[in-house]
Amino acid sequence: MDVYEAILKRRTIRKFKQDLIPTDVLEKLVNAARLAPSGANLQPIKYVIINDPELLPSVFSMTRWAAYIAPKGTPQAGEEPTAYIAVLADREIRATGYDSDAGAAIENLILTAVSEGIGSCWLGSIDREGLRELLQIPENYHIHSLIALGYPAESPVAEDAVDSIKYYKDENGTLHVPKRTLAEVMFVNRVGN
Ligand SMILES: Cc1cc2nc3c(=O)[nH]c(=O)nc-3n(C[C@H](O)[C@H](O)[C@H](O)COP(=O)(O)O)c2cc1C
């Protein structure tokens, strides 16, 4: 699968099969993130692989899913993520301005996941203090995001946005994700007329 194919195929997944992701594959995802572009090459982003079955339910309880369609986007029992990668910013390396680094790293991670047949949900709505305590994360790390992972048990579809960018589920339970059209988001040479 080439990169563009992975980009077209990637959709946020919020229902997962319960087959476990091998640890070496999770490490491959972190390696892909590690090699992302980084401002001044400071590389402040660090990663916690979470796949201990004893931790997973507690981590799940610290996540919030699909606000536009809540509670219909929350994984039900037996559909939960089977692993997570917590994305941290080491403030001793870079005190502020690490968001772009984190974004580049996370996109590398989730596109590599697509190429491995793994679905993901980038979670920003998380209980950071709860995660800090549970995962023993020292104060010098900002908890940027949590990436939920697992083999997909749903197949969301992207479509051209017409009136709204709000994702929705149809009568069959398929998630539709409106994307602004190329004509709406792209300018050539000049933005004005
Ligand atoms: C910074 C960021 C934070 C997000 N936080 C959440 C979240 O807390 N919960 C959730 O269910 N989805 C979250 N998402 C996923 C978005 O809802 C999703 O990317 C969007 O609906 C578009 O769908 P797509 O990823 O399939 O293109 C987040 C995405 C990003 C980029």
The ligand as an SDF file (V2000), in Angstrom:
LIG
                    3D

 31 33  0  0  0  0  0  0  0  0999 V2000
   -6.7080   16.6260   17.5270 C   0  0  0  0  0  0  0  0  0  0  0  0
   -7.7880   15.5920   17.3950 C   0  0  0  0  0  0  0  0  0  0  0  0
   -8.5110   15.2110   18.5130 C   0  0  0  0  0  0  0  0  0  0  0  0
   -9.5220   14.2450   18.3990 C   0  0  0  0  0  0  0  0  0  0  0  0
  -10.1660   13.8470   19.5470 N   0  0  0  0  0  0  0  0  0  0  0  0
  -11.1400   12.9060   19.4520 C   0  0  0  0  0  0  0  0  0  0  0  0
  -11.7750   12.4390   20.6420 C   0  0  0  0  0  0  0  0  0  0  0  0
  -11.4580   12.8460   21.7600 O   0  0  0  0  0  0  0  0  0  0  0  0
  -12.7540   11.4980   20.5150 N   0  0  0  0  0  0  0  0  0  0  0  0
  -13.1040   10.9910   19.2820 C   0  0  0  0  0  0  0  0  0  0  0  0
  -13.9810   10.1240   19.2300 O   0  0  0  0  0  0  0  0  0  0  0  0
  -12.4960   11.4000   18.1440 N   0  0  0  0  0  0  0  0  0  0  0  0
  -11.5170   12.3350   18.1940 C   0  0  0  0  0  0  0  0  0  0  0  0
  -10.8620   12.7370   17.0570 N   0  0  0  0  0  0  0  0  0  0  0  0
  -11.2120   12.1260   15.7560 C   0  0  0  0  0  0  0  0  0  0  0  0
  -12.0350   13.0860   14.8870 C   0  0  0  0  0  0  0  0  0  0  0  0
  -13.3510   13.1340   15.3780 O   0  0  0  0  0  0  0  0  0  0  0  0
  -12.0030   12.5880   13.4240 C   0  0  0  0  0  0  0  0  0  0  0  0
  -10.6820   12.6800   12.9450 O   0  0  0  0  0  0  0  0  0  0  0  0
  -12.9310   13.3880   12.5290 C   0  0  0  0  0  0  0  0  0  0  0  0
  -14.2730   13.1430   12.8570 O   0  0  0  0  0  0  0  0  0  0  0  0
  -12.7390   13.0720   11.0490 C   0  0  0  0  0  0  0  0  0  0  0  0
  -12.8940   11.7000   10.7980 O   0  0  0  0  0  0  0  0  0  0  0  0
  -11.7270   10.8900   10.0420 P   0  0  0  0  0  0  0  0  0  0  0  0
  -10.5720   10.8100   11.0110 O   0  0  0  0  0  0  0  0  0  0  0  0
  -12.3140    9.5620    9.7350 O   0  0  0  0  0  0  0  0  0  0  0  0
  -11.3330   11.6660    8.8210 O   0  0  0  0  0  0  0  0  0  0  0  0
   -9.8280   13.6790   17.1350 C   0  0  0  0  0  0  0  0  0  0  0  0
   -9.0820   14.0490   16.0200 C   0  0  0  0  0  0  0  0  0  0  0  0
   -8.0560   14.9710   16.1430 C   0  0  0  0  0  0  0  0  0  0  0  0
   -7.2390   15.3410   14.9210 C   0  0  0  0  0  0  0  0  0  0  0  0
  1  2  1  0
  2  3  1  0
  2 30  2  0
  3  4  2  0
  4  5  1  0
  4 28  1  0
  5  6  2  0
  6  7  1  0
  6 13  1  0
  7  8  2  0
  7  9  1  0
  9 10  1  0
 10 11  2  0
 10 12  1  0
 12 13  2  0
 13 14  1  0
 14 15  1  0
 14 28  1  0
 15 16  1  0
 16 17  1  0
 16 18  1  0
 18 19  1  0
 18 20  1  0
 20 21  1  0
 20 22  1  0
 22 23  1  0
 23 24  1  0
 24 25  2  0
 24 26  1  0
 24 27  1  0
 28 29  2  0
 29 30  1  0
 30 31  1  0
M  END
$$$$
